[in-house]
Amino acid sequence: MWYMIYSEDIDQSLALRKKARPEHLARLEQLKQQGRLLIAGPCPAIDTQDPGEAGFTGSLVVAEFDSLEQAQAWADADPYKAAGVYARSIVKPYNKVLP
């Protein structure tokens, strides 16, 4: 089943994000290679694709896992969480309808 993982950043997270980004992206790439990644990306802090020093307010990942517990465990092991980027994460089942 698909699961939505929405994680909110702490204030001023950009420096921490930059440091942990390679490990964070490597985990997403694994999901992609396994055909389990629907979508992933950050939420800019301002209304532009490249927010520069304004940074990001969070991230959204929609990926396939066997259970809510597995999705939660995956979210809990995110390098951004370990680096202190995320203040909290919400993991919920997700039904893809369109497209």
C-alpha positions in Angstrom: 0.0 0.0 0.0 1.0 3.6 -0.5 1.9 5.8 2.5 2.3 9.5 2.8 5.1 10.8 5.0 5.0 14.5 5.7 7.9 15.8 7.8 8.1 19.4 9.1 11.4 21.1 9.5 12.7 23.0 12.5 13.3 26.7 11.9 16.5 27.5 10.1 17.1 23.9 8.9 18.9 24.7 5.7 22.5 24.0 7.0 21.4 20.7 8.5 19.6 19.7 5.4 22.6 20.4 3.2 24.8 18.2 5.4 22.5 15.2 5.5 21.1 15.5 1.9 23.3 12.9 0.2 22.3 10.2 2.7 18.6 11.3 2.5 18.6 11.2 -1.3 20.3 7.8 -1.3 17.5 6.2 0.7 14.9 7.8 -1.7 16.9 6.5 -4.7 16.7 2.9 -3.2 12.9 3.2 -3.1 12.9 4.5 -6.6 15.1 1.6 -7.9 12.7 -0.8 -6.2 9.7 0.8 -7.9 8.2 1.9 -4.6 8.5 5.7 -4.8 5.6 7.6 -6.2 6.8 11.1 -5.4 9.2 12.9 -3.1 10.4 16.5 -2.6 10.8 19.4 -0.2 8.4 22.3 0.5 10.0 25.7 -0.2 9.7 28.3 2.6 8.8 30.9 0.0 6.7 30.7 -3.2 9.5 29.8 -5.6 11.0 26.5 -6.8 14.5 27.6 -5.6 14.1 29.4 -2.2 17.8 29.9 -1.7 18.7 30.9 1.8 15.0 30.9 2.8 15.2 27.1 2.8 12.4 24.7 3.3 9.6 24.0 5.7 9.3 20.3 5.3 9.2 17.3 2.9 6.6 15.0 1.3 7.3 11.4 0.4 4.7 9.0 -1.0 6.0 5.5 -1.1 4.9 1.9 -1.0 5.4 -0.2 2.1 3.9 -3.5 3.4 2.4 -1.9 6.5 2.0 1.4 8.4 4.6 0.1 10.9 7.2 -0.3 8.1 6.4 3.1 6.7 6.8 4.6 10.2 10.1 2.8 10.8 11.4 4.0 7.4 10.4 7.6 8.3 12.0 7.3 11.8 15.3 6.2 10.2 15.5 9.2 7.8 19.0 10.9 7.9 17.2 14.2 8.1 15.5 13.1 11.4 18.9 11.9 12.8 20.5 15.2 11.8 17.8 17.3 13.6 16.2 18.7 10.4 12.7 17.4 11.2 10.7 18.5 14.2 8.0 15.9 13.5 6.8 13.5 10.9 3.2 12.3 10.1 2.8 8.9 8.4 -0.6 7.9 7.0 -2.0 5.4 4.5 -2.5 7.0 1.0 -4.9 5.9 -1.8 -3.6 7.0 -5.2 -6.7 7.8 -7.4 -5.4 10.1 -10.2 -3.7 10.2 -12.6 
